[in-house]
Amino acid sequence: MRIHSSSVTSTPPTVWLETLGCSKNQVDSDKVVSMIGEAGYVDAESPESADVVMVNTCAFIEAARQESIDVILEMAGAKRDDAKLVVMGCMAQRYETELVEALPEADAVIGLDRYPELVGQLDHMTEWEPLRITAAPTSHMDILRRTSRPTPSTPYAYVKIAEGCDKGCTFCAIPLFRGKQRSRAPVNIREEIADMTSAGVGEIVIVAQDLAAYGRDIDAPGDGIVDLLRFVTDVEGLRRLRLYYLYPREIRPALIEEMAANERIADYFDLSLQHSSAKLLKGMKRHSTGEKHMALIDAIRVASPDAAMRSSFIVGFPGETDEDVENLAEFLNAAQLDWAGFFPFSAEEGTPAADYEGQVGEAEKAERLRYLSAIQDDITTTRNSEQIGKEFELLVDQVEDGQPVARSYRQAPEIDGVVLLDRGEPGEWLRARVVGGYGTDLVAEVVG
């Protein structure tokens, strides 16, 4: 142990943290907030009032990087002249040197591997010198292992169970800046879930880039993900556990059976399918076909007829033809997924697909995306209408302008539709009957 500094100030600096990207980034931000909070920093009420403004960036695709740059510049314009601006997260990890040169507005660029340095960097920038006893610096995995987080403002929370990915899909840059898969110890995960539920969180969403492959890198005995689910679902206060990002080839019968049979696990399958064309899936290094996708969907529906399913699809992958687009359209109509997202292919630097022949023009990608999205919108509307008359256990997420907004197991937070209730308070679990719907949302009345 060592003494960090020799003097004390009675006014700790304030910090505003802006988070971009996926739920995994939000988990990182929560843990960063906890880490700097333990070091004495306090939350700012706004970016304009903060002593330090931090932006946790996303670097997944070009659109995400552009949004990150836009927000960095927006925060640079909003902050006080004497406040500091810190760029962190995925984009900082992947493009540290380029960002230092291109963004003179940033006082520091701190990538994922340098999070253990974060408190020291903030101390240096703000010239704050608290009396602090700190342990020796830890590895870049500290942010993943760490369980301490702020009390969530929502009745649901995300818990990351692994970092990185081993798959090597030809379109994906995530392994380039997040690294190989590194799974957390089950006890550590359970502890974090228990911390969240003791704070009033009823629904936990466990996330990882390749969730179904959890535990393989740490030689977890048995079936890693299935054993983990059985280990954590009896945590006191946990009402619903949801799984994000299931790579199709990793979904074993045992996982399907556990999700169908375990009452605390949402019957919600987030399948990372990407396309239905065998040719394109081979080019993506996905080792699957549309037929295999359908066989998986059928197996899920046999085990759990009422299961909700979501997937994401890449539009405009190099070599994609009109025939491939129609193949995907036919697949969507056959699969009848509840939810789906469509993303234009982004040629990510350092990935094999960026150099593939047959690159599709941006206008063509946009037209194909509109066409496929319209098909799925009709399917989602139909799937929603089929829920009218059914009863569900709902978690009220918030009350917005006097309107209680809730979700059943069928709707994941922030990305799917919602259920509008006639009454309810945030954090309540209520039984309700669906009486109507429009588009992606449903209307329900509390029963009993």
N, C-alpha and C positions, 0 to 999 in steps of 0.2 A: 504494500500500500504506500501511497505517497501523498504529500500535501501539494495540491495543485497551485495554490497561490498564497500570497502573504497578506492580503488585505481584504476588507469586506466592504461592500456597498449596500445601502439599504434599499436601493431602487433597481430591481432586476430588469433587464431588457424584455421587451414584449416581442412576440413572434407571430406572424401570420403565415399559415401554410396552405397553399393552393394545390390541390391534387387533381391530376389529369389521368386518363386511361382507365384501366380495368380494376376490378375488385382487388386483385393482388397488389396493385399500387396503393389502394386505400389501406390495406393491411399494413404495408410498409410505413405509410404516413402515420397511422395510429401509433405504431411502435416508435417512430421518430419523435412524435409529440410526447409520448411517455418518457422517452430517454432524455430529451432536453428539459422536460418538466421536472424530472428528478434532479437535474443539474441546476434548477432554480429559475429557469426561464418561464415566462407566463404568456398565456394566450392574449393576443391583441384583439380588439373589438372589430377592427377593419384593417385592410392593407394600408389605408391612408394614415392610420395612427400607429402602425407598428415600427419598432426599431429595426427589425429584420423581417423581410418578406422572402419566403421560400417557395419555390415552384417545383413540385415533384412531377417530372415530365414523363411522357410516353414516347416510345420510338418504334412502335409495332409496324406501322405502315406510313407512307408519305403524308397522308392526311393527318395522322396523329402527330407527326413531327411538326407539320405546319401549324397545327393548333397549339402545340407547345411553344413554338416561337412567338406566335401571336399573343399568347397569355403572358409570356415572359416580358414582352415589350409593353403590354398593357399594365402589368404590375410595375414595371420600371417607370411608367408615366404616372401611376397612381401614388406611389410611395413618396414619403417626404424626401427632400434633397439630401438630408443627412442620414437617412436610413440605408441599410445594406440590403442587397439583392443576392440570393443564393439559388443557383440552379442545381437540382439534384435529380436522382432517378435514372431511368433507363437511357434517356437521351444523353444525359451527362456521362453515363458509363460508356456508351458507345462512341460518342463524339466529343470527348473532353477537350482535346487539343483544338479541334475546329471551333467549338463553342467559345473557348477562351479568346481565340483570335477574332471571331465574328461578332461577339456580344460584349463590347466594352461596358455595357450597362451592368453586367454581372460582376459582383465583387468576389464571387467564388463559384466554381463549378465542381461539384462533389458527386462522383459516381457511386454505384452500389458498394463497391469494394472498399470505399473510403468512409463509410458511415461511422466506424469507430473513431474517426478523427473529427466528427461533426461538432461535438461540444467544444473541443479545443479551438476549432476554426471560428465558431461563434464567439467564444471568449476573446479571441484575438481581434476579430473585426469590431466588436462592440466595446473593447477595452474594459470589459467587466471582469473584476477579479474577486470572485467570492472565495471564501474559505471552503474548500471542497476536498474530500478524501476520495480518491478514485483508484480503481484497480488498474492493473497493467492493460494496455490495449488488447482487445481480443480480435479474433479472425472476422472476416467479412460475413461469416455465418451467424454472428451474434444477433443481427436484426431478425433472423429467421427463428432462432431458438428462443428469443426473448418472449415472455408471456405477458408482461405488464403492459397495459394499454389504458387509455382514458375510458371512462364510462360512456358507452355509446349513447347517441341521441336518438337512436331508433331501437325498436324492439327486436331487431335482427342484427347479426354481426357476421363478418367474414373471418374465417380462420384458415390461414395458409398452412398446409401440411407438408409441402415440399417445394423446393425451388429448382428452376432449370428444367431441362428436357434432354433426353437421349435420342429422340427419334430422327432428327436430321431431315425433316421435310424440306424439299428443295426450294420452297417459297418463303420459308420462315427464318428470320434472323434472330429469334429469341435465344437460341443456344450461343450465339455469338457474344451476347452481352449478359445473359443470365447464367450461362454455363451448363454443365451436365446436371442431371437430376441429383438432388441432395434431399433425402427424406429426413423429417424430424422424428425424434423418438416418440413412441406412442404416449408415454407418461407425460411428456412435455406438451403434447397436443391436448391431452385430457385436462391437464392443469389450466391451459388457456381457455378451453371451453367452460370449465367450471368457474373460472373468474368471470366470464361473460354472463353466464346464467345467474350467478349470485348477484350480479349487478342488474338483473331484471330482464335480460335478453331471453326470449323464448324460442327464437329460430336461429340456428347456426348454419351458415353456408360454408362448407369446407371446400377449399379451392387449391388447385395445383395445375400446372401446365399439362401434365399427364397423370391425372389423379388415380386412374385404375392401376397404374404401374407403381403406386406407392409401396415403399419398403424394399424394393428389389435391390437397391444400392446399399442398403444396410443389412442385407441378409436376414430380413425379418422372417421368422418361422411361419410355416403355413401359407395361407393366402393373405398377403400383406394388407390389402385394402379391406377385405372382408373381415379379417381379424380386428383391424382397427375400428371398423364400424361397430362390431360387437362390444369392443372395449369401451367406447365413448358414449354409446347411446343410452346408458343408464345413469348418466350424470344428472344429479338432482336439478330440477328446474328446466331441463331441456324438453321442449315439446315437439320440436320438428328439426330434423337434420336434413340439409339439402346438399347435393353433390354437383360440383361444377367441372366441366371439361373432361368428358370421358372419350378417350381415343378408342374407336370401335374395335380394333383388333385386340385390345386389352380387356374387353368386357367378357368375362367368363360366365358360364351358367351359374356358378356359385354366387357371383355378385348380383346377377339378376334376381336370383331366388332370395337373397338376403334383403335386397331393396323391396321386393314384393311382400315379404313376410314380416319384416321388422316394422312395427307400428309407428315408431318414431322417425323413420326415414321417409321422406317425401317420395311418392311414386312419380318422380320427375327425372327424366333421363335427358341430360344435356349431351347430345351425341355430336362429336366433331367429324362430320361426314365429308365436307368440302366439295364434293361433286359426285356425279353418278356415272360419268364416262370412264370406262376401264382404261382407255388410252391416256386420259388426262390424269387419272389417279396414279397410274404408273409413272407418269412424268413428275408428279408431285412426290413420288416415293411413299405412297400411302398404302400400298400392298392390299388393295381391295377392289371391289367392283360394285356397280349398282345392285347387282343380284345379291351379293353378300350383305350389302346394306339392308336390303329388303328382308333377307333371312333373319338378320339381327332384330329388326323392328318387329317382325312376326313373332320371334321368340319372346320378346319383351311383352307383347300383347297377349300371348298365351299365358305367361306367368302372371301378368297383371293387366287385365282387360281395360282398366280405367286409367292406366298410366298416361301421364302427359309427356310429350316429347318436344324437344327443341333441337335445332341444328343450325350450323352456319355453312355458307357456301361461297366459294370463290368464283367470281364471274370474270371472264376474259383471261384465263390462264393461257400462256403461250401455246399456240396450236389449236385453241378452241375454235370449232367451226359452228355454223348454224345447226348442223346435225347434232353436235354435242349439246347445244343449248336446248334443242327440242328433246333430246334424251333426258336432260335434267328436268324439263317441264313435265314430261311423262312420269318421271320418278316422283316429283312433288305430288302430282295428282294421285299416284298409287300409294304413296307413303302416308298422306293425310296427317302430316305433322301438325302439332298444335301451334308451334311458333318456329320461325326461321328468319335468319338474318342473311343478307347478301352483301358481299364486299368486292369491289373491283380489285383485280390483281394489281399489286404494287411490286415493282421490280426492286427488291431490296439489295443494296450493295453487299457483296460478299456471299450471296446465295446463288446456287447453281441456276435457278430458274431465271435470274436476271439476265443471263447470257443466252437463254434458249432462243432458237429461231421461232418465227411465227408470232412475234409480239402483236397483241391486239390493240388497235387505236383506242384512245380515251373516249371518243364519241360513241364508238361501237360498244365499248364496255358499258357506258351509261345507258344506252338503249336496251341492251340485254338485261341489265340490272332492273330497269323499269318493267320490262316484260315479265321477268320471273317474280319480281316482288308483287306485281298485280295478281298473278296466279296464287301466290301464297296468301295474300290478303284475303282473297275469296275463301280459301280453305280455312284460314284462321277464324273468319267470321262464321263460317258454317260450324266449325268445331265449337265455337263459343255458344252458338244458338242451341246446340245439343245439350248444353248444361242447364237450360231453363227448366225449372221444376225440380231440380236436384237440390239436396241439402249438403252443405260443406261446413267444416270447422274452419273458421277464418281468424286470421291475426290482423288486428287493426294496426296499421303502420302509423297513421297520422290523421288529424282532422284538418282539412284544408277549406278555409272559408265556410266553416260550419258543417262541412261534408266529411263524415267518416270514410276513410279510404283503407280497404283491407285486401288481403290475399288468401287464397286457398293453397293447397299443395300444388295446384296446377300453374301457379304464377310465381315466378322468381322475382325478387325485388329488383326494381330499377330497369328491368329489360323487357318484361312482359306486361300484359294488361293488368287491370286492378278490378276489385269489386267495390262498388259504391253501396254503402249501407245506410239504413234509415236511422241507426243510432250506434253508439260505440265510442270508446276512448282509446287513445294510443296504448298499446300493450295488452289490450283485452283479447281474449279468445272467445269467440261467439259462434254459436250454431245459427246458420242462416239459410234460407231457401232462395234460390235464384229466380227472379220474377221477370227479368228482361235483360236486354243487352244491345250494344251497338258497337260495331267495329271490334276493337280489341278488349273492350271493357264490359263488365256485367253489372247488373243492379240486383241487390238481394235484400230481403227483409229478415230481421232477427226472429227466430222462433223460440218459444218458451220464455 
